[in-house]
Every structure is written in structure tokens, then in C-alpha cells.
């Protein structure tokens, strides 16, 4: 086993900042105190130190803080966060920006390249959204560990000693603020707790771009330091009794007056890793069917959606949508149209058409998903009934009179897919009112909010290439 190096003395050592000293070399020409360009400004800031600045900086005495621990947390985040970012972009594309129904819809020059969202594999959106939400939750202990490892830097004074450090600190502010904002609003959205007074989709989208820009800047600045720290002596095997501070570092991460160790570095990593595993155990079941569903204590709307064939999660109930029994009774009719041709069908008429059965998942933006067996009329058969061209898209309208998702548009490939259904039954029985009786849309790989329930009209239209 490798041992940590011996602790430095209590006095600041070369390259290790004491009050009013720079924590190592700065970019560019520096004076004896480590200040670069505009040294007079930095010295003036140093002379006018806020009350308690030195006491706050000296209060962080854990000897396990240092470049190695910070770099380990950073390496984990560097491996995982790009996956969170990419799956978030893919989920935005899945909502159909070409059809004008992605949220937010008008993103200006931040518009990424888009394409028609595929219907295969059928579990594609279940995978991307499940990864996005699950990873975002699982990484919370790692993010907190990383912030804990660098928290003394928040009390540095002066906050910068060169223009380059000003840019670095601003990017760090956006990075920390961005990840905390994205995590907090994302967790609240998952649990349907809209405590904030703004639109979640718009805020989450632009917050993600701010965070991504800050992350790229931070990685460009800090990657060489991280690689150097990880290539140095390892500390993961050192027990508590032999835990010592790292040598003073240029970034001032090592404590100025380290106290006795109360936890080893491997203990800190085990604590963060154990927290991540616990959150994974409490979360991953919401994206899977079977026994793991029982462990998904963080599942929105609870883990007991009901019994029987219709006993699977519901995002919006009939009562919440304002659907009355009279709306879906014997007088209900489905209107199917294409151009100047219109056909009206009651439920008996739909059941008299060729029926198709498919096992398909429903995946929600909040991260939960479930796969069920659906039976109904193929959308392409309904399109053929009114003479719609093979390249037609579809606009679907619900009986629901309010709400963001009372209507949805489907791409041509989604209409044509062999398993795209106007579902009438699920798991061998009629749909329940909460699951969309008398008819709902179910399409492979489609976001759940676009699998419109309580359908009253389907209009097939010429292809919108946007």
C-alpha cells in the first residue's frame, strides 16, 4: 500500500498561499507576490480584505482535500456529464422540433442539427430519457463531493490575481451555478413539484447551454492539472491512520493548516460512491419493468398505480384532464380526415377494423417508463381509409381542452411504422379512463406526452420538412 506524503508545517510553504499571497504562479508576468497584469489592482484588493476572509479560509482544515481527490471526482463527472448532455439534446429532438412541438420551440442560433426521430428500436426514447434522468440523479453525490473538495477556493482573497484567473473564476461560477440549477430544477420536475415561477423546459434548456459552455471552458483550463494529479502518487489505498495532506499545490486546494484526518480519501470516495449506488437502486427501477420496480422509491406518482391489466403508471388522470364520462360514452366519435375527405368512426367501427397487437413502451419525460401489450388499429390503415399519401404526417387532437399536450403531431415515419397504433385495448382489456379510453396513440420510441389520450380527431397532412 502506498502512503500519503508527510504533512507540511503549519506555516505557508513556497507555492502555498498564506494571507495576501498568491497560491502559485499566474499566467503572464508576475510580481514577487504572484500578481500578474494590473498588479496594482490586485494589491489594492488584497489590502482591503473583507471581514473574516482569513478566518473563513483557515477554517477548512481537512487533510484529504487536494488535487488528487478533486481530480478523481472531476474524472468521474467528465466521463458521465457528456452523456447527460447528449441524451438531453436527443430528447429535445425526439419531441419533434421540425413539427414545431419541441420545448422550447424557438431556440435561435442554439438550434442543433435535427432529424426525424426514428421509431426503431422501439425502446430508444425509453433509453435516452432513462439515462438522462437516472444519471442526473446518481451523480448528485459526486457533484457534492467535487464541490466539497474545492469549497475553500470560494473564500480566496483576492478572488483573482490576473485577467486569466478572472475568466477562469467566472467560468467556474457559471459551472457551479449551472449544475446546481440544472440538478435542482430537474429533481423538482421529476417529482412534479413546480415550486419555481418559470417554465421548466425553457429554463432547463438555456441553463444546460450555459453549463455546457462553462464545462468546456473549465475542462480546457484544468485538464492538464487533472491528468498530472491522477498520474501522481495514488491515495485510494491509504488507510485513515496513514492519511496525510498532499504537498502544497498551485491551485491552493490543500489546506493551509491541515487538522487531523477523520476520514481517509478512500472513505470519502466510498461515501460518494455508496450514495450514488443508493440513489441508483432507488431510481433505476422506474425505467424498467419487473422486480426492480419495487425498489423505485423515487418513482413519481408513487409505486402503486393500481391492479389488473391497467395497473401501470399514469402521468395525467382523466379527472385532471377534465374528461367527463359523457365525453367518452356512446356518443363519442373519432374524426379521421385527409384533405377534403372525412370519415367518422365510433368505437364499434374501430373494433370492426383489422386489429394489430404490439408490445411497446411508454416513456415519460420525468424518467419513468413501462412496456405493455397494446391492441388497436394501425395508423397507416386509418391513413389509407381516407386516402392519405404515404408521406403524410398526422395531427392528433384530444378531448382534453387545456394543457400543453392536448394535441401532437406525428412524423411520416411514425405514421407508417407497422406498430404505430390507435390503441383501443391494453393487456387484453379495454383501456381504462386514465389510460385514454376510448382510444389513444401508441407509437414506438415516441415520448409519452405525444402518445395522446382520449383521441377525438386525426388529420393526415402533407409532409412537413420544416
C-alpha positions in Angstrom: 0.0 0.0 0.0 1.1 3.5 -0.8 1.3 6.0 2.0 0.4 9.7 1.8 3.3 12.1 2.0 4.1 13.7 5.4 2.2 16.8 6.4 3.6 20.2 5.7 4.4 22.5 8.6 1.8 25.0 9.8 3.5 27.9 8.1 2.8 28.6 4.4 5.4 27.0 2.2 6.6 28.0 -1.2 3.8 27.9 -3.6 1.2 27.5 -0.8 -0.8 30.7 -0.2 -0.8 32.5 3.1 -2.8 35.6 3.7 -2.2 38.1 0.9 -0.1 35.7 -1.1 -0.8 34.1 -4.5 -1.4 30.3 -4.5 1.3 29.6 -7.1 2.3 31.0 -10.4 -0.1 33.0 -12.6 -0.3 33.3 -16.3 1.9 36.0 -17.6 4.5 38.2 -16.0 4.1 38.3 -12.2 5.5 40.4 -9.4 7.1 38.9 -6.2 3.6 38.4 -4.7 2.4 36.4 -7.7 0.2 39.1 -9.2 0.1 39.4 -13.0 -1.1 42.2 -15.2 -2.7 45.1 -13.3 -0.8 44.1 -10.2 -1.7 47.4 -8.5 -5.4 46.4 -8.7 -4.9 43.0 -7.1 -2.7 44.5 -4.4 -5.4 47.1 -3.6 -8.0 44.3 -3.3 -5.6 42.4 -1.0 -5.2 45.4 1.3 -9.0 45.8 1.6 -9.9 42.3 2.7 -13.5 41.7 3.8 -14.1 40.9 7.4 -13.5 37.3 8.3 -11.8 36.4 4.9 -8.7 34.9 6.5 -10.7 33.2 9.3 -13.0 31.6 6.7 -10.1 30.5 4.5 -8.3 28.9 7.5 -11.5 27.1 8.7 -11.3 24.4 6.1 -8.7 22.0 7.6 -9.5 18.6 6.2 -6.2 17.0 5.2 -7.8 14.9 2.4 -8.6 17.9 0.2 -6.1 18.3 -2.6 -5.6 17.9 -6.4 -5.8 14.1 -6.3 -9.3 13.9 -4.7 -10.6 16.8 -6.7 -9.3 15.2 -9.9 -10.9 11.8 -9.1 -14.3 13.4 -8.7 -13.6 15.5 -11.8 -12.7 12.5 -13.9 -16.0 10.7 -13.0 -18.0 13.8 -13.9 -16.0 14.3 -17.1 -16.9 10.7 -18.1 -20.6 11.0 -17.2 -21.8 14.6 -17.8 -21.3 14.5 -21.6 -23.7 11.5 -21.7 -26.3 13.6 -19.7 -25.8 16.5 -22.1 -26.1 14.3 -25.3 -29.2 12.4 -24.1 -30.8 15.8 -23.2 -30.3 17.0 -26.7 -31.6 13.8 -28.2 -34.7 14.0 -26.0 -35.3 17.5 -27.3 -35.0 16.2 -30.9 -37.5 13.4 -30.0 -40.1 16.0 -29.3 -40.2 17.0 -33.0 -38.7 20.4 -33.5 -39.3 20.1 -37.2 -43.0 19.9 -36.4 -42.8 22.9 -34.1 -43.6 20.9 -30.9 -40.2 20.8 -29.1 -39.9 22.8 -25.8 -38.7 25.4 -26.1 -39.6 25.8 -29.8 -37.7 29.0 -30.8 -34.1 28.5 -29.7 -32.5 30.8 -32.2 -28.9 30.1 -33.0 -28.7 27.5 -30.3 -30.7 25.2 -32.7 -28.7 22.0 -33.0 -28.9 19.8 -36.1 -32.2 17.9 -36.1 -33.6 14.8 -37.9 -36.8 12.8 -37.9 -36.8 10.8 -34.7 -36.7 7.1 -35.5 -39.2 4.6 -34.4 -36.6 1.8 -34.1 -35.5 0.5 -31.7 -38.9 0.9 -30.0 -37.2 1.5 -26.7 -35.0 4.3 -27.9 -36.7 7.1 -26.1 -37.0 4.9 -23.0 -33.2 4.5 -23.1 -32.3 8.2 -23.7 -34.7 9.7 -21.2 -34.0 7.0 -18.7 -30.3 7.6 -18.9 -30.7 11.4 -18.8 -32.8 11.3 -15.6 -31.1 8.4 -13.8 -27.6 9.6 -14.4 -28.6 13.1 -13.3 -29.8 11.7 -10.0 -27.0 9.2 -9.5 -24.3 11.9 -10.0 -25.7 14.1 -7.2 -23.3 12.7 -4.5 -20.4 13.0 -6.9 -21.2 16.6 -7.7 -21.5 17.4 -3.9 -18.2 15.6 -3.3 -16.5 17.7 -6.0 -17.9 20.9 -4.6 -16.8 19.9 -1.1 -13.3 19.3 -2.3 -12.9 22.8 -3.7 -15.1 24.8 -1.3 -12.1 26.6 0.3 -11.4 28.3 -3.1 -14.7 30.2 -2.7 -13.0 32.2 0.2 -9.8 33.1 -1.7 -9.0 36.8 -1.5 -8.4 38.5 -3.8 -10.6 36.3 -5.9 -8.2 36.6 -8.8 -4.7 37.7 -9.4 -4.6 38.0 -13.2 -7.1 38.6 -16.1 -6.8 34.9 -16.9 -7.9 34.0 -13.4 -10.9 36.4 -13.7 -12.0 34.4 -16.8 -11.4 31.1 -15.0 -13.3 32.2 -11.9 -16.3 33.5 -14.0 -16.4 30.2 -15.9 -16.3 28.3 -12.5 -19.2 30.5 -11.2 -21.3 29.6 -14.3 -20.2 25.9 -14.0 -21.2 25.5 -10.3 -24.3 27.7 -10.7 -25.3 25.8 -13.8 -25.0 22.3 -12.5 -26.8 23.2 -9.2 -29.6 24.9 -11.2 -30.0 22.0 -13.6 -30.0 19.4 -10.8 -32.4 21.3 -8.6 -34.9 22.1 -11.3 -34.6 18.6 -12.8 -35.3 16.9 -9.5 -38.3 19.2 -8.8 -39.7 18.4 -12.3 -39.3 14.7 -11.8 -41.4 14.9 -8.7 -43.9 17.3 -10.3 -43.0 19.9 -7.7 -43.1 23.2 -9.7 -42.1 25.5 -7.0 -40.3 27.8 -9.4 -42.2 30.6 -11.1 -40.9 30.0 -14.7 -41.3 27.5 -17.5 -39.2 24.4 -16.7 -38.5 23.4 -20.3 -37.2 26.9 -21.3 -35.1 27.4 -18.2 -33.6 23.8 -18.3 -32.7 24.2 -22.0 -30.9 27.5 -21.6 -29.4 26.5 -18.3 -27.9 23.4 -20.0 -26.2 25.5 -22.6 -24.7 27.9 -20.0 -23.5 24.9 -18.1 -22.1 23.2 -21.2 -20.2 26.3 -22.2 -18.7 26.7 -18.7 -17.8 23.0 -18.6 -15.9 23.1 -21.9 -14.0 26.2 -20.7 -13.2 24.6 -17.3 -12.0 21.4 -18.9 -9.8 23.3 -21.3 -8.2 25.1 -18.4 -8.0 22.3 -15.8 -7.5 19.1 -17.8 -3.7 19.2 -17.8 -3.7 19.7 -14.0 -6.2 16.9 -13.6 -4.1 14.5 -15.7 -1.0 15.4 -13.7 -2.7 14.8 -10.4 -4.1 11.5 -11.4 -0.7 10.3 -12.7 0.9 11.2 -9.4 1.0 9.0 -6.2 -2.3 7.2 -5.6 -4.1 7.8 -2.3 -7.1 5.4 -2.6 -5.4 2.6 -0.7 -4.1 4.7 2.2 -5.9 3.9 5.5 -7.1 6.6 7.9 -4.1 6.1 10.2 -1.7 7.0 7.4 -3.7 9.8 5.8 -1.6 12.9 5.3 -2.1 16.1 3.3 -0.8 16.3 -0.2 2.1 18.6 -0.9 1.1 22.3 -1.5 -0.4 22.8 -4.9 -0.5 25.8 -7.3 -4.3 26.0 -7.0 -4.4 26.2 -3.2 -6.6 23.2 -2.8 -4.5 21.8 0.1 -5.4 23.2 3.5 -3.2 25.9 4.9 -3.4 24.5 8.4 -4.5 20.9 8.0 -6.0 19.2 11.0 -6.0 15.5 11.9 -7.8 13.2 9.5 -11.2 12.0 10.5 -11.8 10.1 7.2 -9.4 8.7 4.6 -9.6 9.6 0.9 -10.9 6.2 0.1 -13.5 6.7 2.8 -14.6 10.0 1.0 -14.8 8.1 -2.3 -16.7 5.2 -0.7 -19.2 7.7 0.8 -19.8 9.4 -2.5 -19.9 6.1 -4.4 -22.2 4.5 -1.9 -24.6 7.4 -2.1 -24.6 7.1 -5.9 -25.3 3.4 -5.7 -28.1 4.0 -3.2 -29.7 6.6 -5.5 -29.3 4.2 -8.5 -31.1 1.5 -6.5 -33.9 3.9 -5.6 -34.2 5.2 -9.2 -33.4 2.8 -11.9 -36.5 0.7 -11.3 -38.7 3.5 -12.7 -37.2 2.9 -16.1 -37.5 -0.9 -16.0 -40.3 -3.3 -15.5 -40.2 -6.3 -13.2 -38.9 -6.7 -9.7 -36.7 -3.6 -9.7 -39.9 -1.5 -9.9 -40.4 -2.3 -6.3 -37.2 -0.6 -5.3 -38.0 2.6 -7.2 -38.9 4.7 -4.1 -38.3 7.9 -6.0 -40.9 6.9 -8.7 -43.2 9.9 -9.5 -46.8 9.4 -8.6 -45.9 6.5 -6.3 -45.3 2.9 -6.9 -48.9 1.6 -6.7 -50.7 2.8 -9.9 -53.4 0.1 -9.4 -54.2 -3.5 -10.0 -55.1 -5.5 -13.1 -54.2 -5.1 -16.7 -54.5 -1.3 -16.5 -52.3 -1.2 -13.3 -49.3 0.7 -14.6 -48.2 4.4 -14.1 -50.4 7.2 -15.2 -49.0 10.7 -15.7 -52.3 12.6 -16.2 -55.6 11.2 -15.0 -58.9 11.7 -16.7 -60.1 13.8 -13.8 -57.0 16.0 -14.0 -57.6 16.4 -17.7 -61.2 17.4 -17.3 -62.5 14.3 -19.1 -66.2 13.6 -18.2 -67.9 10.2 -18.6 -70.3 11.7 -21.1 -67.3 12.7 -23.3 -66.3 9.1 -23.8 -69.6 7.4 -23.8 -71.8 6.1 -26.6 -71.8 9.4 -28.4 -68.0 9.5 -28.8 -66.8 9.6 -32.4 -63.3 9.6 -33.9 -62.9 12.0 -36.9 -60.3 11.0 -39.4 -59.6 13.3 -42.3 -57.1 13.9 -45.1 -57.7 16.8 -47.5 -61.4 17.1 -48.3 -62.2 13.5 -47.2 -63.6 12.9 -43.7 -64.7 9.7 -42.0 -66.3 9.4 -38.6 -66.0 6.2 -36.6 -67.4 5.1 -33.3 -65.6 2.6 -31.1 -67.6 -0.4 -32.6 -66.5 0.7 -36.0 -62.8 0.8 -35.0 -63.1 -2.6 -33.3 -64.5 -4.0 -36.6 -61.3 -2.9 -38.5 -58.2 -5.1 -38.6 -56.7 -5.2 -35.2 -52.9 -5.3 -34.5 -51.2 -6.1 -31.2 -47.7 -5.0 -30.2 -45.5 -4.8 -27.1 -44.5 -1.2 -26.8 -43.1 1.0 -24.0 -44.5 4.3 -22.8 -41.7 6.6 -21.6 -42.2 9.9 -19.8 -40.0 12.9 -19.6 -39.9 12.5 -15.8 -37.8 9.3 -16.4 -40.4 6.6 -15.7 -41.3 4.1 -18.4 -43.2 0.8 -18.8 -43.8 -1.7 -21.5 -47.3 -3.0 -22.1 -49.2 -5.0 -24.8 -51.4 -2.8 -26.9 -54.1 -3.7 -29.4 -55.8 -1.4 -31.9 -55.9 -0.1 -35.4 -52.7 0.7 -37.2 -52.3 4.4 -38.0 -51.4 3.6 -41.6 -54.7 1.7 -42.0 -56.5 4.8 -40.9 -54.5 6.9 -43.3 -55.4 4.6 -46.1 -59.1 4.8 -45.1 -59.1 8.5 -46.1 -56.7 8.2 -49.0 -53.7 10.0 -47.2 -50.4 9.7 -49.1 -47.6 7.5 -47.7 -45.6 10.7 -46.9 -48.4 12.1 -44.7 -47.8 13.4 -41.2 -50.6 13.4 -38.7 -52.1 15.9 -36.3 -53.8 14.3 -33.3 -56.3 16.1 -31.1 -57.6 15.0 -27.7 -60.9 15.5 -25.9 -58.8 17.4 -23.4 -59.5 21.1 -23.6 -56.4 22.5 -21.9 -52.8 21.6 -21.3 -49.6 21.7 -23.3 -50.1 18.2 -24.7 -53.8 18.1 -25.7 -52.5 17.8 -29.3 -49.5 16.3 -31.0 -48.1 15.9 -34.5 -46.5 12.7 -35.8 -43.8 12.4 -38.4 -44.4 10.4 -41.6 -42.2 7.5 -40.4 -44.2 7.4 -37.2 -47.5 7.1 -39.1 -46.1 4.4 -41.4 -44.5 2.2 -38.7 -46.0 -1.3 -38.5 -46.6 -1.0 -34.8 -48.0 2.6 -34.6 -51.5 2.3 -33.2 -54.6 4.0 -32.3 -54.8 1.7 -29.2 -58.2 0.5 -28.0 -57.2 -2.2 -25.6 -54.2 -2.9 -23.3 -53.1 -6.3 -22.0 -56.2 -7.9 -23.3 -58.8 -5.5 -21.8 -60.3 -2.1 -22.7 -58.3 0.9 -21.8 -59.2 2.5 -18.5 -60.4 6.1 -18.4 -57.0 7.2 -17.0 -55.1 5.4 -19.8 -57.1 7.1 -22.5 -60.4 5.3 -23.1 -61.9 5.1 -25.7 -58.7 5.4 -27.8 -55.1 6.6 -27.5 -52.0 6.9 -29.6 -49.1 4.5 -29.0 -46.1 4.8 -31.3 -42.6 3.1 -31.0 -39.9 5.3 -29.4 -42.3 8.3 -29.1 -42.2 10.5 -26.0 -45.1 9.5 -23.7 -46.6 13.0 -23.7 -47.2 12.7 -27.5 -49.0 9.3 -27.1 -52.2 11.4 -27.0 -55.0 10.0 -24.8 -58.8 10.4 -25.3 -58.3 11.0 -29.1 -61.1 12.7 -30.9 -59.5 13.6 -34.3 -56.6 12.5 -36.5 -55.9 14.8 -39.5 -53.4 13.4 -42.1 -51.4 16.1 -43.8 -48.7 16.6 -46.4 -45.2 16.1 -45.0 -43.7 19.0 -43.1 -39.9 19.0 -43.7 -39.5 22.2 -41.7 
